[in-house]
Amino acid sequence: MEYQSLLFAQENGIVTLTINREKALNALNKYVFADLRTFFSEDYKKVDGLRGVIITGAGEKAFAAGADIKEFASLDKEKASALSRNGHEVFFLIERFHVPVIAAVNGFALGGGCELTMACHMRIAGAKARFGQPEVNLGIIPGYGGTQRLVDLIGKGKALELLLTADMIKADEAYRLGLANHVVEQGQEVAKAKEILEKIATKAPIAIAKTIECVNAHFDKIVDGYEYEINAFGETADTEDFKEGAAAFVEKRAADFKGK
Ligand code: CAA
């Protein structure tokens, strides 16, 4: 698959999308958003046996240093809200994706870049990763879900501190706060993400998709997550994979899941 601002690679059902704007520290411009939307709404269907997605940034310095500030010059209230809404839509596609999406954070993840990592299901930080929401330095606020997902991930008090001070935190601090799932040697972020996705790929695909849905339901203010889980549990129990998983346990062998 060919994109304007993303590099696409796939191996054994695991897709790696690399934001490819190294000179601009992989700032998220409209083309990056268009490419992400195309992959997560349409193109993923073309990948045989898709079991996981990794998002990372080109080069050694940045995952993504934020929304592209150079696109902000012509913004008025209406255009800014439209830009924000577009970002929300794309990040919801990622957060609600049916297979796990992991951010391999190889450097700066600031503003919209940090927000993109938070829309992913997990974050692997390289030792040089830096996270932050510096928008108040520019006189704006996070526009791609940062005021919501940061609270969900690290709690209100710490989230407010980061959002209000615009402080940048290192990988170890992100791990301590629960923002990063793992910290790895610089350059090993994608490898660690692959290791996790390969483990998940041995599990039943429908159960994985339903687990993501149920966890997302917890944060949905309209949906009752407990009810959602009750229904989803019923649905997973009604699959061939459940019969296979239970049979494999009894027969003391590895399950051969088909995603049915
Ligand atoms: N948008 C556009 N271009 C950016 C950018 C961004 N967010 N971040 C970096 N760049 C560009 C720089 O303009 C520079 O380009 P030129 O060489 O053409 O001048 C190039 O990337 C390298 O950047 P620096 O020279 O600044 O690199 P540095 O090592 O001195 O500093 C940095 C690195 C601390 C990350 C610094 O670049 C920085 O502070 N960037 C902006 C971070 C930021 O404020 N992000 C939030 C954006 S707003 C947002 O995201 C809102 C939202 O939620 C919707």
py3Dmol code that shows the C-alpha trace and the ligand (Angstrom):
import py3Dmol

protein = """\
ATOM      1  CA  MET A   1       0.000   0.000   0.000  1.00  0.00           C
ATOM      2  CA  GLU A   2       1.300   3.457  -0.949  1.00  0.00           C
ATOM      3  CA  TYR A   3       0.785   6.525   1.180  1.00  0.00           C
ATOM      4  CA  GLN A   4       1.896  10.136   1.008  1.00  0.00           C
ATOM      5  CA  SER A   5       3.109  10.419   4.617  1.00  0.00           C
ATOM      6  CA  LEU A   6       3.231   6.876   5.946  1.00  0.00           C
ATOM      7  CA  LEU A   7       5.544   3.991   5.192  1.00  0.00           C
ATOM      8  CA  PHE A   8       3.725   0.663   5.132  1.00  0.00           C
ATOM      9  CA  ALA A   9       5.329  -2.700   5.921  1.00  0.00           C
ATOM     10  CA  GLN A  10       3.825  -6.040   6.849  1.00  0.00           C
ATOM     11  CA  GLU A  11       5.177  -9.343   8.088  1.00  0.00           C
ATOM     12  CA  ASN A  12       3.167 -12.334   9.326  1.00  0.00           C
ATOM     13  CA  GLY A  13      -0.038 -10.334   9.767  1.00  0.00           C
ATOM     14  CA  ILE A  14       1.647  -7.501  11.670  1.00  0.00           C
ATOM     15  CA  VAL A  15       1.598  -4.129   9.921  1.00  0.00           C
ATOM     16  CA  THR A  16       4.059  -1.363  10.752  1.00  0.00           C
ATOM     17  CA  LEU A  17       3.030   2.179   9.823  1.00  0.00           C
ATOM     18  CA  THR A  18       5.880   4.695  10.033  1.00  0.00           C
ATOM     19  CA  ILE A  19       5.075   8.394  10.024  1.00  0.00           C
ATOM     20  CA  ASN A  20       7.488   9.583   7.371  1.00  0.00           C
ATOM     21  CA  ARG A  21       8.136  13.298   7.915  1.00  0.00           C
ATOM     22  CA  GLU A  22      11.483  13.106   9.636  1.00  0.00           C
ATOM     23  CA  LYS A  23      12.574  16.679   8.774  1.00  0.00           C
ATOM     24  CA  ALA A  24       9.453  18.060  10.487  1.00  0.00           C
ATOM     25  CA  LEU A  25       9.893  15.644  13.422  1.00  0.00           C
ATOM     26  CA  ASN A  26       6.955  13.641  12.023  1.00  0.00           C
ATOM     27  CA  ALA A  27       4.491  16.424  12.820  1.00  0.00           C
ATOM     28  CA  LEU A  28       0.950  15.300  12.069  1.00  0.00           C
ATOM     29  CA  ASN A  29      -0.271  17.245   9.054  1.00  0.00           C
ATOM     30  CA  LYS A  30      -3.460  16.691   7.067  1.00  0.00           C
ATOM     31  CA  TYR A  31      -1.782  14.067   4.879  1.00  0.00           C
ATOM     32  CA  VAL A  32      -0.764  11.939   7.878  1.00  0.00           C
ATOM     33  CA  PHE A  33      -4.356  12.069   9.102  1.00  0.00           C
ATOM     34  CA  ALA A  34      -5.701  11.222   5.641  1.00  0.00           C
ATOM     35  CA  ASP A  35      -3.336   8.258   5.374  1.00  0.00           C
ATOM     36  CA  LEU A  36      -4.187   6.973   8.856  1.00  0.00           C
ATOM     37  CA  ARG A  37      -7.888   7.283   8.060  1.00  0.00           C
ATOM     38  CA  THR A  38      -7.450   5.355   4.805  1.00  0.00           C
ATOM     39  CA  PHE A  39      -5.585   2.524   6.509  1.00  0.00           C
ATOM     40  CA  PHE A  40      -7.811   2.170   9.583  1.00  0.00           C
ATOM     41  CA  SER A  41     -11.117   2.504   7.697  1.00  0.00           C
ATOM     42  CA  GLU A  42     -10.399   0.735   4.397  1.00  0.00           C
ATOM     43  CA  ASP A  43      -6.945  -0.534   3.559  1.00  0.00           C
ATOM     44  CA  TYR A  44      -6.612  -2.850   6.544  1.00  0.00           C
ATOM     45  CA  LYS A  45      -9.166  -5.092   4.818  1.00  0.00           C
ATOM     46  CA  LYS A  46      -6.544  -5.807   2.142  1.00  0.00           C
ATOM     47  CA  VAL A  47      -4.100  -7.302   4.671  1.00  0.00           C
ATOM     48  CA  ASP A  48      -4.467 -11.079   4.864  1.00  0.00           C
ATOM     49  CA  GLY A  49      -4.651 -12.378   8.432  1.00  0.00           C
ATOM     50  CA  LEU A  50      -4.105  -8.989  10.077  1.00  0.00           C
ATOM     51  CA  ARG A  51      -3.299  -9.524  13.776  1.00  0.00           C
ATOM     52  CA  GLY A  52      -1.658  -6.279  14.919  1.00  0.00           C
ATOM     53  CA  VAL A  53      -0.534  -2.804  13.956  1.00  0.00           C
ATOM     54  CA  ILE A  54       2.513  -0.851  15.106  1.00  0.00           C
ATOM     55  CA  ILE A  55       2.728   2.915  14.654  1.00  0.00           C
ATOM     56  CA  THR A  56       6.144   4.550  14.892  1.00  0.00           C
ATOM     57  CA  GLY A  57       8.038   7.575  13.604  1.00  0.00           C
ATOM     58  CA  ALA A  58      10.791   7.834  10.984  1.00  0.00           C
ATOM     59  CA  GLY A  59      14.290   8.639  12.185  1.00  0.00           C
ATOM     60  CA  GLU A  60      15.804   8.589  15.628  1.00  0.00           C
ATOM     61  CA  LYS A  61      14.484  11.820  17.075  1.00  0.00           C
ATOM     62  CA  ALA A  62      10.712  11.817  17.053  1.00  0.00           C
ATOM     63  CA  PHE A  63       7.633   9.651  17.125  1.00  0.00           C
ATOM     64  CA  ALA A  64       5.628  12.792  16.318  1.00  0.00           C
ATOM     65  CA  ALA A  65       6.310  16.282  17.694  1.00  0.00           C
ATOM     66  CA  GLY A  66       2.648  17.254  17.576  1.00  0.00           C
ATOM     67  CA  ALA A  67       0.083  18.559  15.194  1.00  0.00           C
ATOM     68  CA  ASP A  68       1.778  20.440  12.358  1.00  0.00           C
ATOM     69  CA  ILE A  69       1.978  23.947  13.799  1.00  0.00           C
ATOM     70  CA  LYS A  70       2.652  25.330  10.309  1.00  0.00           C
ATOM     71  CA  GLU A  71      -0.916  24.383   9.325  1.00  0.00           C
ATOM     72  CA  PHE A  72      -2.283  26.495  12.192  1.00  0.00           C
ATOM     73  CA  ALA A  73      -1.633  29.914  10.602  1.00  0.00           C
ATOM     74  CA  SER A  74      -4.947  30.105   8.744  1.00  0.00           C
ATOM     75  CA  LEU A  75      -7.127  28.632  11.492  1.00  0.00           C
ATOM     76  CA  ASP A  76     -10.197  30.405  12.771  1.00  0.00           C
ATOM     77  CA  LYS A  77     -12.645  29.031  15.335  1.00  0.00           C
ATOM     78  CA  GLU A  78     -14.635  27.017  12.820  1.00  0.00           C
ATOM     79  CA  LYS A  79     -11.625  25.596  10.980  1.00  0.00           C
ATOM     80  CA  ALA A  80      -9.895  24.715  14.261  1.00  0.00           C
ATOM     81  CA  SER A  81     -12.942  22.812  15.505  1.00  0.00           C
ATOM     82  CA  ALA A  82     -13.154  20.966  12.174  1.00  0.00           C
ATOM     83  CA  LEU A  83      -9.449  20.067  12.417  1.00  0.00           C
ATOM     84  CA  SER A  84      -9.967  18.815  15.948  1.00  0.00           C
ATOM     85  CA  ARG A  85     -13.040  16.803  14.964  1.00  0.00           C
ATOM     86  CA  ASN A  86     -11.142  15.183  12.096  1.00  0.00           C
ATOM     87  CA  GLY A  87      -8.354  14.201  14.506  1.00  0.00           C
ATOM     88  CA  HIS A  88     -10.883  12.763  16.957  1.00  0.00           C
ATOM     89  CA  GLU A  89     -12.513  10.671  14.242  1.00  0.00           C
ATOM     90  CA  VAL A  90      -9.204   9.205  13.092  1.00  0.00           C
ATOM     91  CA  PHE A  91      -8.000   8.497  16.634  1.00  0.00           C
ATOM     92  CA  PHE A  92     -11.328   6.802  17.456  1.00  0.00           C
ATOM     93  CA  LEU A  93     -10.779   4.513  14.455  1.00  0.00           C
ATOM     94  CA  ILE A  94      -7.474   3.510  16.049  1.00  0.00           C
ATOM     95  CA  GLU A  95      -8.801   3.186  19.605  1.00  0.00           C
ATOM     96  CA  ARG A  96     -11.749   1.084  18.409  1.00  0.00           C
ATOM     97  CA  PHE A  97      -9.746  -1.016  15.961  1.00  0.00           C
ATOM     98  CA  HIS A  98     -10.501  -4.728  16.221  1.00  0.00           C
ATOM     99  CA  VAL A  99      -6.858  -5.831  16.454  1.00  0.00           C
ATOM    100  CA  PRO A 100      -4.330  -4.353  18.883  1.00  0.00           C
ATOM    101  CA  VAL A 101      -2.475  -1.205  17.860  1.00  0.00           C
ATOM    102  CA  ILE A 102       0.795  -0.417  19.631  1.00  0.00           C
ATOM    103  CA  ALA A 103       2.718   2.874  19.535  1.00  0.00           C
ATOM    104  CA  ALA A 104       6.470   2.270  19.309  1.00  0.00           C
ATOM    105  CA  VAL A 105       7.633   5.598  20.713  1.00  0.00           C
ATOM    106  CA  ASN A 106      11.120   6.243  19.370  1.00  0.00           C
ATOM    107  CA  GLY A 107      11.531   9.895  20.448  1.00  0.00           C
ATOM    108  CA  PHE A 108       9.426  13.011  21.021  1.00  0.00           C
ATOM    109  CA  ALA A 109       5.713  12.271  21.418  1.00  0.00           C
ATOM    110  CA  LEU A 110       4.370  15.760  22.010  1.00  0.00           C
ATOM    111  CA  GLY A 111       0.953  17.339  21.647  1.00  0.00           C
ATOM    112  CA  GLY A 112      -0.910  15.473  18.905  1.00  0.00           C
ATOM    113  CA  GLY A 113       1.942  12.937  18.886  1.00  0.00           C
ATOM    114  CA  CYS A 114       1.348  12.090  22.531  1.00  0.00           C
ATOM    115  CA  GLU A 115      -2.382  12.011  21.788  1.00  0.00           C
ATOM    116  CA  LEU A 116      -1.777   9.529  18.963  1.00  0.00           C
ATOM    117  CA  THR A 117       0.168   7.233  21.307  1.00  0.00           C
ATOM    118  CA  MET A 118      -2.746   7.407  23.775  1.00  0.00           C
ATOM    119  CA  ALA A 119      -5.280   6.414  21.105  1.00  0.00           C
ATOM    120  CA  CYS A 120      -3.206   3.259  20.578  1.00  0.00           C
ATOM    121  CA  HIS A 121      -3.881   0.296  22.861  1.00  0.00           C
ATOM    122  CA  MET A 122      -0.346   0.211  24.298  1.00  0.00           C
ATOM    123  CA  ARG A 123       2.804   2.317  24.272  1.00  0.00           C
ATOM    124  CA  ILE A 124       6.380   1.012  24.144  1.00  0.00           C
ATOM    125  CA  ALA A 125       8.875   3.763  24.964  1.00  0.00           C
ATOM    126  CA  GLY A 126      12.466   3.768  23.787  1.00  0.00           C
ATOM    127  CA  ALA A 127      14.908   5.131  26.347  1.00  0.00           C
ATOM    128  CA  LYS A 128      14.980   8.486  24.526  1.00  0.00           C
ATOM    129  CA  ALA A 129      11.194   8.843  24.276  1.00  0.00           C
ATOM    130  CA  ARG A 130       9.744  12.088  25.624  1.00  0.00           C
ATOM    131  CA  PHE A 131       6.035  12.597  26.270  1.00  0.00           C
ATOM    132  CA  GLY A 132       4.211  15.865  26.810  1.00  0.00           C
ATOM    133  CA  GLN A 133       1.251  18.058  26.020  1.00  0.00           C
ATOM    134  CA  PRO A 134       2.866  21.466  25.398  1.00  0.00           C
ATOM    135  CA  GLU A 135      -0.185  23.103  23.793  1.00  0.00           C
ATOM    136  CA  VAL A 136      -0.629  25.774  26.489  1.00  0.00           C
ATOM    137  CA  ASN A 137       2.788  27.115  25.445  1.00  0.00           C
ATOM    138  CA  LEU A 138       1.120  27.956  22.125  1.00  0.00           C
ATOM    139  CA  GLY A 139      -2.051  29.376  23.660  1.00  0.00           C
ATOM    140  CA  ILE A 140      -4.223  26.421  22.719  1.00  0.00           C
ATOM    141  CA  ILE A 141      -5.252  23.123  24.322  1.00  0.00           C
ATOM    142  CA  PRO A 142      -4.845  19.536  23.134  1.00  0.00           C
ATOM    143  CA  GLY A 143      -7.283  18.982  20.272  1.00  0.00           C
ATOM    144  CA  TYR A 144      -6.991  15.280  19.575  1.00  0.00           C
ATOM    145  CA  GLY A 145      -8.366  13.815  22.803  1.00  0.00           C
ATOM    146  CA  GLY A 146      -5.445  14.610  25.108  1.00  0.00           C
ATOM    147  CA  THR A 147      -7.518  16.148  27.894  1.00  0.00           C
ATOM    148  CA  GLN A 148      -9.585  12.957  28.026  1.00  0.00           C
ATOM    149  CA  ARG A 149      -7.233  10.038  27.377  1.00  0.00           C
ATOM    150  CA  LEU A 150      -4.424  11.367  29.587  1.00  0.00           C
ATOM    151  CA  VAL A 151      -6.853  11.461  32.526  1.00  0.00           C
ATOM    152  CA  ASP A 152      -7.983   7.913  31.710  1.00  0.00           C
ATOM    153  CA  LEU A 153      -4.400   6.668  31.604  1.00  0.00           C
ATOM    154  CA  ILE A 154      -2.668   8.438  34.499  1.00  0.00           C
ATOM    155  CA  GLY A 155      -5.442   9.978  36.625  1.00  0.00           C
ATOM    156  CA  LYS A 156      -6.764  13.502  37.038  1.00  0.00           C
ATOM    157  CA  GLY A 157      -4.091  15.050  39.272  1.00  0.00           C
ATOM    158  CA  LYS A 158      -1.034  14.017  37.262  1.00  0.00           C
ATOM    159  CA  ALA A 159      -2.849  14.649  33.977  1.00  0.00           C
ATOM    160  CA  LEU A 160      -3.687  18.187  35.031  1.00  0.00           C
ATOM    161  CA  GLU A 161      -0.095  18.772  36.111  1.00  0.00           C
ATOM    162  CA  LEU A 162       1.251  17.699  32.709  1.00  0.00           C
ATOM    163  CA  LEU A 163      -1.443  19.557  30.780  1.00  0.00           C
ATOM    164  CA  LEU A 164      -1.094  22.798  32.749  1.00  0.00           C
ATOM    165  CA  THR A 165       2.707  22.933  33.101  1.00  0.00           C
ATOM    166  CA  ALA A 166       3.414  21.634  29.576  1.00  0.00           C
ATOM    167  CA  ASP A 167       6.245  19.637  31.155  1.00  0.00           C
ATOM    168  CA  MET A 168       7.933  17.011  29.026  1.00  0.00           C
ATOM    169  CA  ILE A 169       8.541  13.693  30.774  1.00  0.00           C
ATOM    170  CA  LYS A 170      11.135  11.035  30.098  1.00  0.00           C
ATOM    171  CA  ALA A 171      10.423   7.394  29.291  1.00  0.00           C
ATOM    172  CA  ASP A 172      11.009   6.176  32.860  1.00  0.00           C
ATOM    173  CA  GLU A 173       8.575   8.708  34.274  1.00  0.00           C
ATOM    174  CA  ALA A 174       5.998   7.779  31.610  1.00  0.00           C
ATOM    175  CA  TYR A 175       6.405   4.145  32.688  1.00  0.00           C
ATOM    176  CA  ARG A 176       6.069   5.056  36.374  1.00  0.00           C
ATOM    177  CA  LEU A 177       2.843   6.946  35.642  1.00  0.00           C
ATOM    178  CA  GLY A 178       1.377   4.113  33.580  1.00  0.00           C
ATOM    179  CA  LEU A 179       1.572   6.017  30.311  1.00  0.00           C
ATOM    180  CA  ALA A 180       4.212   3.679  28.847  1.00  0.00           C
ATOM    181  CA  ASN A 181       3.680  -0.086  29.114  1.00  0.00           C
ATOM    182  CA  HIS A 182       7.407  -0.824  28.786  1.00  0.00           C
ATOM    183  CA  VAL A 183      10.677   1.066  28.444  1.00  0.00           C
ATOM    184  CA  VAL A 184      13.222  -0.577  26.181  1.00  0.00           C
ATOM    185  CA  GLU A 185      16.696   0.166  24.892  1.00  0.00           C
ATOM    186  CA  GLN A 186      16.589   2.866  22.224  1.00  0.00           C
ATOM    187  CA  GLY A 187      15.853   1.267  18.832  1.00  0.00           C
ATOM    188  CA  GLN A 188      14.124  -1.787  20.330  1.00  0.00           C
ATOM    189  CA  GLU A 189      10.608  -0.264  20.488  1.00  0.00           C
ATOM    190  CA  VAL A 190       9.278  -1.925  17.324  1.00  0.00           C
ATOM    191  CA  ALA A 191      10.841  -5.287  18.252  1.00  0.00           C
ATOM    192  CA  LYS A 192       9.162  -5.211  21.680  1.00  0.00           C
ATOM    193  CA  ALA A 193       5.830  -4.220  20.107  1.00  0.00           C
ATOM    194  CA  LYS A 194       6.158  -7.145  17.669  1.00  0.00           C
ATOM    195  CA  GLU A 195       6.931  -9.541  20.508  1.00  0.00           C
ATOM    196  CA  ILE A 196       3.697  -8.518  22.282  1.00  0.00           C
ATOM    197  CA  LEU A 197       1.622  -8.660  19.097  1.00  0.00           C
ATOM    198  CA  GLU A 198       2.995 -12.092  18.209  1.00  0.00           C
ATOM    199  CA  LYS A 199       1.915 -13.378  21.618  1.00  0.00           C
ATOM    200  CA  ILE A 200      -1.570 -11.877  21.146  1.00  0.00           C
ATOM    201  CA  ALA A 201      -1.731 -13.425  17.660  1.00  0.00           C
ATOM    202  CA  THR A 202      -1.784 -16.902  19.263  1.00  0.00           C
ATOM    203  CA  LYS A 203      -5.101 -16.051  21.001  1.00  0.00           C
ATOM    204  CA  ALA A 204      -8.635 -16.234  19.614  1.00  0.00           C
ATOM    205  CA  PRO A 205      -9.207 -13.215  17.295  1.00  0.00           C
ATOM    206  CA  ILE A 206     -12.872 -12.658  18.219  1.00  0.00           C
ATOM    207  CA  ALA A 207     -12.028 -12.781  21.938  1.00  0.00           C
ATOM    208  CA  ILE A 208      -9.273 -10.199  21.347  1.00  0.00           C
ATOM    209  CA  ALA A 209     -11.626  -7.890  19.414  1.00  0.00           C
ATOM    210  CA  LYS A 210     -14.352  -8.218  22.067  1.00  0.00           C
ATOM    211  CA  THR A 211     -11.878  -7.515  24.871  1.00  0.00           C
ATOM    212  CA  ILE A 212     -10.847  -4.250  23.184  1.00  0.00           C
ATOM    213  CA  GLU A 213     -14.539  -3.334  22.754  1.00  0.00           C
ATOM    214  CA  CYS A 214     -15.312  -4.047  26.423  1.00  0.00           C
ATOM    215  CA  VAL A 215     -12.361  -2.043  27.739  1.00  0.00           C
ATOM    216  CA  ASN A 216     -13.359   0.872  25.513  1.00  0.00           C
ATOM    217  CA  ALA A 217     -16.925   0.530  26.827  1.00  0.00           C
ATOM    218  CA  HIS A 218     -15.577   1.247  30.319  1.00  0.00           C
ATOM    219  CA  PHE A 219     -14.656   4.764  29.182  1.00  0.00           C
ATOM    220  CA  ASP A 220     -17.826   5.360  27.185  1.00  0.00           C
ATOM    221  CA  LYS A 221     -20.093   7.651  29.190  1.00  0.00           C
ATOM    222  CA  ILE A 222     -23.248   6.404  27.465  1.00  0.00           C
ATOM    223  CA  VAL A 223     -22.614   2.663  27.444  1.00  0.00           C
ATOM    224  CA  ASP A 224     -22.808   0.456  30.566  1.00  0.00           C
ATOM    225  CA  GLY A 225     -19.497  -1.439  30.383  1.00  0.00           C
ATOM    226  CA  TYR A 226     -20.748  -4.271  32.614  1.00  0.00           C
ATOM    227  CA  GLU A 227     -23.767  -4.883  30.369  1.00  0.00           C
ATOM    228  CA  TYR A 228     -21.490  -4.641  27.371  1.00  0.00           C
ATOM    229  CA  GLU A 229     -19.253  -7.331  28.839  1.00  0.00           C
ATOM    230  CA  ILE A 230     -22.216  -9.633  29.587  1.00  0.00           C
ATOM    231  CA  ASN A 231     -23.314  -9.479  25.924  1.00  0.00           C
ATOM    232  CA  ALA A 232     -19.783  -9.782  24.583  1.00  0.00           C
ATOM    233  CA  PHE A 233     -19.118 -12.795  26.813  1.00  0.00           C
ATOM    234  CA  GLY A 234     -22.209 -14.465  25.321  1.00  0.00           C
ATOM    235  CA  GLU A 235     -20.960 -13.676  21.822  1.00  0.00           C
ATOM    236  CA  THR A 236     -17.487 -15.132  22.426  1.00  0.00           C
ATOM    237  CA  ALA A 237     -19.014 -18.274  23.952  1.00  0.00           C
ATOM    238  CA  ASP A 238     -20.974 -18.710  20.726  1.00  0.00           C
ATOM    239  CA  THR A 239     -17.844 -19.027  18.543  1.00  0.00           C
ATOM    240  CA  GLU A 240     -16.075 -22.031  17.049  1.00  0.00           C
ATOM    241  CA  ASP A 241     -12.901 -20.672  18.617  1.00  0.00           C
ATOM    242  CA  PHE A 242     -14.358 -21.104  22.100  1.00  0.00           C
ATOM    243  CA  LYS A 243     -15.161 -24.763  21.368  1.00  0.00           C
ATOM    244  CA  GLU A 244     -11.634 -25.218  19.991  1.00  0.00           C
ATOM    245  CA  GLY A 245     -10.007 -23.401  22.957  1.00  0.00           C
ATOM    246  CA  ALA A 246     -11.916 -25.489  25.510  1.00  0.00           C
ATOM    247  CA  ALA A 247     -11.235 -28.738  23.617  1.00  0.00           C
ATOM    248  CA  ALA A 248      -7.525 -27.912  23.304  1.00  0.00           C
ATOM    249  CA  PHE A 249      -7.316 -27.323  27.046  1.00  0.00           C
ATOM    250  CA  VAL A 250      -8.902 -30.692  27.837  1.00  0.00           C
ATOM    251  CA  GLU A 251      -6.756 -32.477  25.232  1.00  0.00           C
ATOM    252  CA  LYS A 252      -3.601 -30.735  26.533  1.00  0.00           C
ATOM    253  CA  ARG A 253      -2.618 -29.272  23.140  1.00  0.00           C
ATOM    254  CA  ALA A 254      -2.210 -25.793  21.639  1.00  0.00           C
ATOM    255  CA  ALA A 255      -5.449 -24.306  20.320  1.00  0.00           C
ATOM    256  CA  ASP A 256      -5.773 -23.688  16.592  1.00  0.00           C
ATOM    257  CA  PHE A 257      -7.981 -20.595  16.405  1.00  0.00           C
ATOM    258  CA  LYS A 258      -9.692 -19.650  13.136  1.00  0.00           C
ATOM    259  CA  GLY A 259     -11.336 -16.353  14.090  1.00  0.00           C
ATOM    260  CA  LYS A 260     -14.805 -17.894  13.687  1.00  0.00           C
TER     261      LYS A 260
END
"""
ligand_1 = """\
54
CAA
N 4.857 21.236 13.684
C 5.551 21.602 12.594
N 6.893 21.539 12.512
C 7.545 21.080 13.594
C 6.886 20.675 14.763
C 5.466 20.757 14.789
N 4.741 20.358 15.835
N 7.808 20.280 15.671
C 9.006 20.417 15.076
N 8.858 20.906 13.819
C 9.889 21.217 12.843
C 10.627 22.511 13.209
O 9.902 23.632 12.755
C 11.932 22.318 12.475
O 11.717 22.601 11.112
P 12.768 23.551 10.299
O 14.041 22.751 10.313
O 12.130 23.676 8.961
O 12.878 24.804 11.084
C 12.181 20.810 12.588
O 10.895 20.232 12.870
C 13.125 20.440 13.728
O 12.623 21.015 14.936
P 13.518 21.905 15.924
O 14.583 22.631 15.164
O 12.583 22.721 16.755
O 14.198 20.744 16.788
P 14.750 20.867 18.279
O 15.546 19.634 18.513
O 15.404 22.173 18.503
O 13.418 20.832 19.203
C 11.250 20.035 19.887
C 12.614 19.673 19.230
C 11.448 20.358 21.347
C 10.342 18.808 19.728
C 10.657 21.256 19.145
O 10.680 21.018 17.754
C 9.251 21.571 19.554
O 9.029 22.130 20.603
N 8.266 21.286 18.643
C 6.885 21.647 18.850
C 6.219 20.764 19.905
C 4.786 21.219 20.141
O 4.520 22.314 20.560
N 3.837 20.303 19.835
C 2.430 20.583 20.015
C 1.827 21.036 18.709
S 0.188 21.616 18.905
C -0.797 20.251 18.943
O -0.345 19.110 18.822
C -2.253 20.573 19.106
C -3.218 19.447 19.112
O -3.286 18.635 20.015
C -4.225 19.406 18.066
"""
view = py3Dmol.view(width=600, height=400)
view.addModel(protein, "pdb")
view.setStyle({"model": 0}, {"cartoon": {"style": "trace"}})
view.addModel(ligand_1, "xyz")
view.setStyle({"model": 1}, {"stick": {}})
view.zoomTo()
view.show()
